[in-house]
Amino acid sequence: MKRNIKFLLLFSSALIILDQLTKYIFTNKIINLVIFSINYIENKGIIFGLFQEEGMKIILATFVLILLLILMTIQEKKYFYSFVFLLSGTLSNLIDRMLLGYVRDFIDFKIWPVFNLADSFIVVGVFLLIYLMIKEKGFKKIIKLNVFT
């Protein structure tokens, strides 16, 4: 248990530092590359820029989500890495939101809203969680359990 908590703290801290460092490096930068661009924006909302005027509600909801993720990380060992990615991305974006009042986004593929590494960590965590659940229970059981009950 102690080993998992140490690893959680170390790995999560590394992801948060990486995200915060890239946000710092690319603040106020616009760089056009071949596959994507660096296009710095300030997002006061959440996913896809929704709920721009709900700053305090977003912060409170994020704290609740973080507490749930910590509890789930400790209790559900089989989903540990999923929760570490989810927790790291959520915490890093919360740092921006609390210190700056917005989240710094900069990765722009032009066909998708601009995002940051923390957003990518969250997506990795979600897909890893889905993969592990399907692997464990099978796709039909997951659909039956979560959608039709």
CYANA upper distance limits for C-alpha pairs under 8 A (distance plus 0.5 A):
  1 MET  CA      5 ILE  CA      6.91
  2 LYS  CA      6 LYS  CA      6.67
  3 ARG  CA      7 PHE  CA      6.60
  4 ASN  CA      8 LEU  CA      6.39
  5 ILE  CA      9 LEU  CA      6.62
  6 LYS  CA     10 LEU  CA      6.58
  7 PHE  CA     11 PHE  CA      6.30
  8 LEU  CA     12 SER  CA      6.20
  8 LEU  CA     84 VAL  CA      6.98
  9 LEU  CA     13 SER  CA      6.29
 10 LEU  CA     14 ALA  CA      6.68
 11 PHE  CA     15 LEU  CA      6.83
 11 PHE  CA     84 VAL  CA      8.21
 12 SER  CA     16 ILE  CA      6.64
 12 SER  CA     84 VAL  CA      6.72
 12 SER  CA     85 PHE  CA      7.76
 12 SER  CA     87 LEU  CA      7.94
 12 SER  CA     88 SER  CA      5.61
 13 SER  CA     17 ILE  CA      6.50
 13 SER  CA     88 SER  CA      7.87
 14 ALA  CA     18 LEU  CA      6.61
 15 LEU  CA     19 ASP  CA      6.69
 15 LEU  CA     88 SER  CA      6.74
 15 LEU  CA     89 GLY  CA      8.20
 15 LEU  CA    118 ALA  CA      8.44
 16 ILE  CA     20 GLN  CA      6.54
 16 ILE  CA     88 SER  CA      6.33
 16 ILE  CA     89 GLY  CA      7.50
 16 ILE  CA     91 LEU  CA      7.87
 16 ILE  CA     92 SER  CA      5.80
 16 ILE  CA    118 ALA  CA      7.96
 17 ILE  CA     21 LEU  CA      6.36
 18 LEU  CA     22 THR  CA      6.71
 18 LEU  CA    117 LEU  CA      8.50
 19 ASP  CA     23 LYS  CA      6.67
 19 ASP  CA     92 SER  CA      7.41
 19 ASP  CA    116 ASN  CA      7.88
 19 ASP  CA    117 LEU  CA      5.87
 19 ASP  CA    118 ALA  CA      6.37
 20 GLN  CA     24 TYR  CA      6.64
 20 GLN  CA     92 SER  CA      7.42
 21 LEU  CA     25 ILE  CA      6.66
 22 THR  CA     26 PHE  CA      6.58
 22 THR  CA    117 LEU  CA      8.36
 23 LYS  CA     27 THR  CA      6.40
 23 LYS  CA    104 ARG  CA      6.70
 23 LYS  CA    105 ASP  CA      7.72
 23 LYS  CA    106 PHE  CA      7.91
 23 LYS  CA    116 ASN  CA      7.99
 26 PHE  CA     30 ILE  CA      8.48
 26 PHE  CA     38 ILE  CA      7.77
 26 PHE  CA     40 TYR  CA      7.17
 26 PHE  CA    106 PHE  CA      7.28
 27 THR  CA     40 TYR  CA      6.44
 27 THR  CA    104 ARG  CA      7.91
 27 THR  CA    106 PHE  CA      8.28
 28 ASN  CA     39 ASN  CA      8.46
 28 ASN  CA     40 TYR  CA      5.96
 28 ASN  CA     41 ILE  CA      8.22
 29 LYS  CA     38 ILE  CA      7.17
 29 LYS  CA     39 ASN  CA      6.81
 29 LYS  CA     40 TYR  CA      6.18
 30 ILE  CA     37 SER  CA      7.73
 30 ILE  CA     38 ILE  CA      5.66
 30 ILE  CA     39 ASN  CA      5.16
 30 ILE  CA     40 TYR  CA      6.86
 31 ILE  CA     37 SER  CA      6.08
 31 ILE  CA     38 ILE  CA      5.30
 31 ILE  CA     39 ASN  CA      7.15
 32 ASN  CA     36 PHE  CA      7.34
 32 ASN  CA     37 SER  CA      4.98
 32 ASN  CA     38 ILE  CA      6.85
 33 LEU  CA     37 SER  CA      5.66
 33 LEU  CA     38 ILE  CA      8.14
 35 ILE  CA    109 PHE  CA      7.62
 36 PHE  CA    107 ILE  CA      7.72
 36 PHE  CA    108 ASP  CA      6.19
 36 PHE  CA    109 PHE  CA      5.11
 36 PHE  CA    110 LYS  CA      7.71
 37 SER  CA    106 PHE  CA      8.49
 37 SER  CA    107 ILE  CA      6.80
 37 SER  CA    108 ASP  CA      5.56
 37 SER  CA    109 PHE  CA      6.88
 37 SER  CA    110 LYS  CA      8.35
 38 ILE  CA    106 PHE  CA      5.73
 38 ILE  CA    107 ILE  CA      5.72
 38 ILE  CA    108 ASP  CA      6.42
 39 ASN  CA    105 ASP  CA      8.25
 39 ASN  CA    106 PHE  CA      5.29
 39 ASN  CA    107 ILE  CA      6.83
 39 ASN  CA    108 ASP  CA      6.50
 39 ASN  CA    114 VAL  CA      7.94
 40 TYR  CA    104 ARG  CA      7.52
 40 TYR  CA    105 ASP  CA      6.26
 40 TYR  CA    106 PHE  CA      4.74
 40 TYR  CA    107 ILE  CA      8.16
 41 ILE  CA    104 ARG  CA      6.55
 41 ILE  CA    105 ASP  CA      5.84
 41 ILE  CA    106 PHE  CA      6.68
 41 ILE  CA    114 VAL  CA      8.09
 42 GLU  CA    102 TYR  CA      6.35
 42 GLU  CA    103 VAL  CA      6.23
 42 GLU  CA    104 ARG  CA      5.46
 42 GLU  CA    105 ASP  CA      6.79
 43 ASN  CA     49 GLY  CA      6.61
 43 ASN  CA     52 GLN  CA      8.10
 43 ASN  CA    102 TYR  CA      5.76
 43 ASN  CA    103 VAL  CA      5.54
 43 ASN  CA    104 ARG  CA      6.84
 43 ASN  CA    105 ASP  CA      7.45
 44 LYS  CA     49 GLY  CA      7.51
 44 LYS  CA     51 PHE  CA      8.35
 44 LYS  CA     52 GLN  CA      5.53
 44 LYS  CA     53 GLU  CA      7.80
 44 LYS  CA     55 GLY  CA      7.33
 44 LYS  CA     97 ARG  CA      8.11
 44 LYS  CA    101 GLY  CA      7.16
 44 LYS  CA    102 TYR  CA      4.81
 44 LYS  CA    103 VAL  CA      6.77
 45 GLY  CA     49 GLY  CA      5.13
 45 GLY  CA     50 LEU  CA      5.57
 45 GLY  CA     51 PHE  CA      5.41
 45 GLY  CA     52 GLN  CA      4.47
 45 GLY  CA     53 GLU  CA      7.58
 45 GLY  CA     54 GLU  CA      7.66
 45 GLY  CA     55 GLY  CA      7.62
 45 GLY  CA     58 ILE  CA      8.41
 45 GLY  CA    102 TYR  CA      7.88
 45 GLY  CA    103 VAL  CA      8.50
 46 ILE  CA     50 LEU  CA      5.81
 46 ILE  CA     51 PHE  CA      6.94
 46 ILE  CA     52 GLN  CA      7.86
 46 ILE  CA     58 ILE  CA      8.17
 48 PHE  CA    113 PRO  CA      6.61
 51 PHE  CA     55 GLY  CA      8.48
 54 GLU  CA     58 ILE  CA      6.55
 55 GLY  CA     59 ILE  CA      6.81
 55 GLY  CA     97 ARG  CA      8.40
 55 GLY  CA    101 GLY  CA      7.81
 56 MET  CA     60 LEU  CA      6.70
 57 LYS  CA     61 ALA  CA      6.56
 58 ILE  CA     62 THR  CA      6.50
 59 ILE  CA     63 PHE  CA      6.83
 59 ILE  CA     94 LEU  CA      7.45
 59 ILE  CA     97 ARG  CA      7.86
 59 ILE  CA     98 MET  CA      7.99
 60 LEU  CA     64 VAL  CA      6.99
 61 ALA  CA     65 LEU  CA      6.68
 62 THR  CA     66 ILE  CA      6.56
 62 THR  CA     90 THR  CA      7.74
 62 THR  CA     94 LEU  CA      7.61
 63 PHE  CA     67 LEU  CA      6.76
 64 VAL  CA     68 LEU  CA      6.79
 65 LEU  CA     69 LEU  CA      6.60
 66 ILE  CA     70 ILE  CA      6.63
 66 ILE  CA     87 LEU  CA      6.84
 66 ILE  CA     90 THR  CA      7.67
 66 ILE  CA     91 LEU  CA      7.85
 67 LEU  CA     71 LEU  CA      6.78
 68 LEU  CA     72 MET  CA      6.55
 69 LEU  CA     73 THR  CA      6.39
 69 LEU  CA     83 PHE  CA      6.69
 69 LEU  CA     86 LEU  CA      8.08
 69 LEU  CA     87 LEU  CA      6.72
 70 ILE  CA     74 ILE  CA      6.81
 70 ILE  CA     83 PHE  CA      8.30
 70 ILE  CA     87 LEU  CA      7.95
 71 LEU  CA     75 GLN  CA      6.65
 72 MET  CA     76 GLU  CA      6.02
 72 MET  CA     83 PHE  CA      7.82
 73 THR  CA     77 LYS  CA      7.06
 73 THR  CA     79 TYR  CA      7.56
 73 THR  CA     80 PHE  CA      5.82
 73 THR  CA     83 PHE  CA      6.10
 73 THR  CA     84 VAL  CA      7.66
 74 ILE  CA     80 PHE  CA      8.20
 76 GLU  CA     80 PHE  CA      7.06
 79 TYR  CA     83 PHE  CA      6.81
 79 TYR  CA    129 LEU  CA      6.89
 79 TYR  CA    132 LEU  CA      7.76
 80 PHE  CA     84 VAL  CA      6.69
 81 TYR  CA     85 PHE  CA      6.78
 81 TYR  CA    125 GLY  CA      7.77
 81 TYR  CA    128 LEU  CA      8.42
 82 SER  CA     86 LEU  CA      6.76
 82 SER  CA    124 VAL  CA      7.89
 82 SER  CA    125 GLY  CA      4.67
 82 SER  CA    126 VAL  CA      7.14
 82 SER  CA    128 LEU  CA      6.06
 82 SER  CA    129 LEU  CA      5.87
 83 PHE  CA     87 LEU  CA      6.30
 83 PHE  CA    125 GLY  CA      6.75
 83 PHE  CA    129 LEU  CA      8.43
 84 VAL  CA     88 SER  CA      6.47
 84 VAL  CA    125 GLY  CA      7.89
 85 PHE  CA     89 GLY  CA      6.69
 85 PHE  CA    121 PHE  CA      5.65
 85 PHE  CA    122 ILE  CA      6.38
 85 PHE  CA    124 VAL  CA      7.22
 85 PHE  CA    125 GLY  CA      5.36
 86 LEU  CA     90 THR  CA      6.59
 86 LEU  CA    121 PHE  CA      6.79
 86 LEU  CA    122 ILE  CA      5.03
 86 LEU  CA    123 VAL  CA      8.19
 86 LEU  CA    124 VAL  CA      8.27
 86 LEU  CA    125 GLY  CA      5.53
 86 LEU  CA    126 VAL  CA      7.64
 87 LEU  CA     91 LEU  CA      6.47
 87 LEU  CA    122 ILE  CA      8.18
 88 SER  CA     92 SER  CA      6.58
 88 SER  CA    118 ALA  CA      7.57
 88 SER  CA    121 PHE  CA      7.57
 88 SER  CA    122 ILE  CA      8.25
 89 GLY  CA     93 ASN  CA      6.78
 89 GLY  CA    117 LEU  CA      8.07
 89 GLY  CA    118 ALA  CA      4.45
 89 GLY  CA    119 ASP  CA      6.48
 89 GLY  CA    120 SER  CA      8.00
 89 GLY  CA    121 PHE  CA      5.71
 89 GLY  CA    122 ILE  CA      5.80
 90 THR  CA     94 LEU  CA      6.61
 90 THR  CA    118 ALA  CA      7.43
 90 THR  CA    119 ASP  CA      8.42
 90 THR  CA    122 ILE  CA      7.53
 91 LEU  CA     95 ILE  CA      6.70
 92 SER  CA     96 ASP  CA      7.21
 92 SER  CA    118 ALA  CA      6.73
 93 ASN  CA     97 ARG  CA      6.73
 93 ASN  CA    103 VAL  CA      6.44
 93 ASN  CA    118 ALA  CA      6.95
 93 ASN  CA    119 ASP  CA      8.50
 94 LEU  CA     98 MET  CA      6.49
 94 LEU  CA    103 VAL  CA      8.37
 95 ILE  CA     99 LEU  CA      6.51
 96 ASP  CA    100 LEU  CA      5.93
 96 ASP  CA    101 GLY  CA      7.30
 96 ASP  CA    102 TYR  CA      6.52
 96 ASP  CA    103 VAL  CA      5.63
 96 ASP  CA    104 ARG  CA      7.50
 97 ARG  CA    101 GLY  CA      5.00
 97 ARG  CA    102 TYR  CA      5.05
 97 ARG  CA    103 VAL  CA      5.98
 98 MET  CA    102 TYR  CA      8.20
104 ARG  CA    116 ASN  CA      7.67
105 ASP  CA    114 VAL  CA      6.41
105 ASP  CA    115 PHE  CA      5.17
105 ASP  CA    116 ASN  CA      5.29
106 PHE  CA    114 VAL  CA      6.42
106 PHE  CA    115 PHE  CA      6.30
106 PHE  CA    116 ASN  CA      6.29
107 ILE  CA    114 VAL  CA      5.88
107 ILE  CA    115 PHE  CA      5.71
107 ILE  CA    116 ASN  CA      6.25
108 ASP  CA    112 TRP  CA      7.59
108 ASP  CA    113 PRO  CA      7.32
108 ASP  CA    114 VAL  CA      5.16
108 ASP  CA    115 PHE  CA      7.31
109 PHE  CA    113 PRO  CA      8.21
109 PHE  CA    114 VAL  CA      7.77
110 LYS  CA    114 VAL  CA      8.27
115 PHE  CA    119 ASP  CA      6.71
115 PHE  CA    120 SER  CA      8.26
116 ASN  CA    120 SER  CA      7.11
117 LEU  CA    121 PHE  CA      6.72
118 ALA  CA    122 ILE  CA      6.86
119 ASP  CA    123 VAL  CA      6.86
120 SER  CA    124 VAL  CA      6.62
121 PHE  CA    125 GLY  CA      6.62
122 ILE  CA    126 VAL  CA      6.72
123 VAL  CA    127 PHE  CA      6.65
124 VAL  CA    128 LEU  CA      6.46
125 GLY  CA    129 LEU  CA      6.55
126 VAL  CA    130 ILE  CA      6.70
127 PHE  CA    131 TYR  CA      6.53
128 LEU  CA    132 LEU  CA      6.61
129 LEU  CA    133 MET  CA      6.61
130 ILE  CA    134 ILE  CA      6.61
131 TYR  CA    135 LYS  CA      6.54
132 LEU  CA    136 GLU  CA      6.48
133 MET  CA    137 LYS  CA      6.38
133 MET  CA    138 GLY  CA      7.77
133 MET  CA    142 ILE  CA      7.91
134 ILE  CA    138 GLY  CA      5.04
134 ILE  CA    139 PHE  CA      5.50
134 ILE  CA    142 ILE  CA      7.38
135 LYS  CA    139 PHE  CA      8.36
137 LYS  CA    141 LYS  CA      6.50
137 LYS  CA    142 ILE  CA      7.03
138 GLY  CA    142 ILE  CA      7.02
139 PHE  CA    143 ILE  CA      6.81
140 LYS  CA    144 LYS  CA      6.58
141 LYS  CA    145 LEU  CA      6.43
142 ILE  CA    146 ASN  CA      6.39
142 ILE  CA    147 VAL  CA      8.42
143 ILE  CA    147 VAL  CA      5.92
143 ILE  CA    148 PHE  CA      7.63
144 LYS  CA    148 PHE  CA      5.81
144 LYS  CA    149 THR  CA      7.44
145 LEU  CA    149 THR  CA      6.30
